[in-house]
């Protein structure tokens, strides 16, 4: 599930790069007395948010060990139950997302 989120964020970043070119507010120094060219790149708030989310996702473990152990315990003791309504809702929701995307 996490990998799908990472893939989606990569797609969002790529779409953002295509639709909103990077602004270059700096000027290149050219002419008499200029020693070096300087450039300045300002990231928009949206790009900064995307980068911050990406960092959080990269730090999040792919496997939640406590959750896995709890599910194993429930299966072994016979107390694990499946909510068929939740499964059906999730399947329909994922199918709709696939159709729209």
C-alpha positions as CSV (number, residue, x, y, z in Angstrom):
1,X,0.0,0.0,0.0
2,X,2.8,2.4,0.8
3,X,4.5,1.8,-2.5
4,X,1.3,2.9,-4.3
5,X,1.4,6.1,-2.3
6,X,5.0,6.7,-3.2
7,X,4.3,6.1,-6.9
8,X,1.4,8.5,-6.7
9,X,3.5,11.2,-5.1
10,X,6.2,10.7,-7.8
11,X,3.4,11.2,-10.4
12,X,2.2,14.3,-8.7
13,X,5.7,15.8,-8.6
14,X,6.2,15.0,-12.3
15,X,2.8,16.5,-13.2
16,X,3.7,19.6,-11.1
17,X,7.0,20.0,-12.9
18,X,5.3,19.8,-16.2
19,X,2.5,22.3,-15.4
20,X,4.3,24.8,-13.3
21,X,7.9,25.6,-14.5
22,X,10.4,26.6,-12.0
23,X,10.6,30.3,-11.5
24,X,14.0,31.9,-12.0
25,X,13.9,35.1,-10.0
26,X,17.6,35.6,-10.0
27,X,19.6,37.4,-12.6
28,X,22.8,36.3,-14.2
29,X,25.5,38.9,-13.7
30,X,26.9,39.8,-17.0
31,X,29.0,42.8,-18.0
32,X,31.8,44.8,-16.6
33,X,33.0,43.9,-13.1
34,X,30.9,40.7,-13.0
35,X,32.9,37.8,-11.5
36,X,30.4,35.0,-11.4
37,X,26.9,34.2,-12.6
38,X,24.3,33.7,-9.9
39,X,20.9,32.0,-10.2
40,X,18.1,31.7,-7.7
41,X,15.4,29.1,-7.6
42,X,12.3,29.6,-5.4
43,X,10.1,26.5,-4.7
44,X,6.5,27.2,-4.4
45,X,4.6,26.3,-1.2
46,X,3.0,23.4,-3.1
47,X,6.4,21.9,-4.1
48,X,7.7,22.3,-0.6
49,X,4.6,20.5,0.8
50,X,5.1,17.7,-1.7
51,X,8.8,17.3,-0.7
52,X,7.9,17.3,3.0
53,X,5.3,14.6,2.4
54,X,7.8,12.6,0.4
55,X,10.3,12.7,3.2
56,X,7.7,11.5,5.7
57,X,6.8,8.6,3.5
58,X,10.4,7.7,3.0
59,X,10.8,7.5,6.8
60,X,7.6,5.5,7.4
61,X,8.3,1.7,7.6
62,X,6.7,-0.4,4.9
63,X,5.7,-3.1,7.5
64,X,4.1,-2.3,10.8
65,X,5.5,-5.1,12.9
66,X,3.1,-4.6,15.8
67,X,0.1,-4.8,13.5
68,X,1.4,-8.0,11.8
69,X,2.0,-9.6,15.2
70,X,-1.5,-8.8,16.4
71,X,-3.1,-10.2,13.3
72,X,-1.0,-13.4,13.6
73,X,-2.1,-13.8,17.2
74,X,-5.8,-13.3,16.2
75,X,-5.5,-15.9,13.4
76,X,-3.8,-18.4,15.6
77,X,-6.4,-18.0,18.4
78,X,-9.3,-18.1,15.9
79,X,-10.5,-14.6,16.8
80,X,-9.7,-12.9,13.5
81,X,-12.8,-11.9,11.6
82,X,-13.2,-10.4,8.2
83,X,-15.8,-7.5,7.7
84,X,-17.1,-8.4,4.3
85,X,-18.8,-5.0,3.9
86,X,-15.4,-3.2,4.4
87,X,-13.7,-5.5,1.9
88,X,-16.5,-4.9,-0.7
89,X,-16.3,-1.1,-0.2
90,X,-12.6,-1.2,-0.6
91,X,-12.8,-3.3,-3.7
92,X,-15.4,-1.0,-5.3
93,X,-13.4,2.1,-4.3
94,X,-10.2,0.8,-5.8
95,X,-12.0,-0.2,-9.0
96,X,-13.4,3.3,-9.3
97,X,-9.9,4.8,-8.8
98,X,-8.5,2.6,-11.5
99,X,-11.3,3.6,-13.9
100,X,-10.8,7.3,-13.3
101,X,-7.0,7.2,-13.4
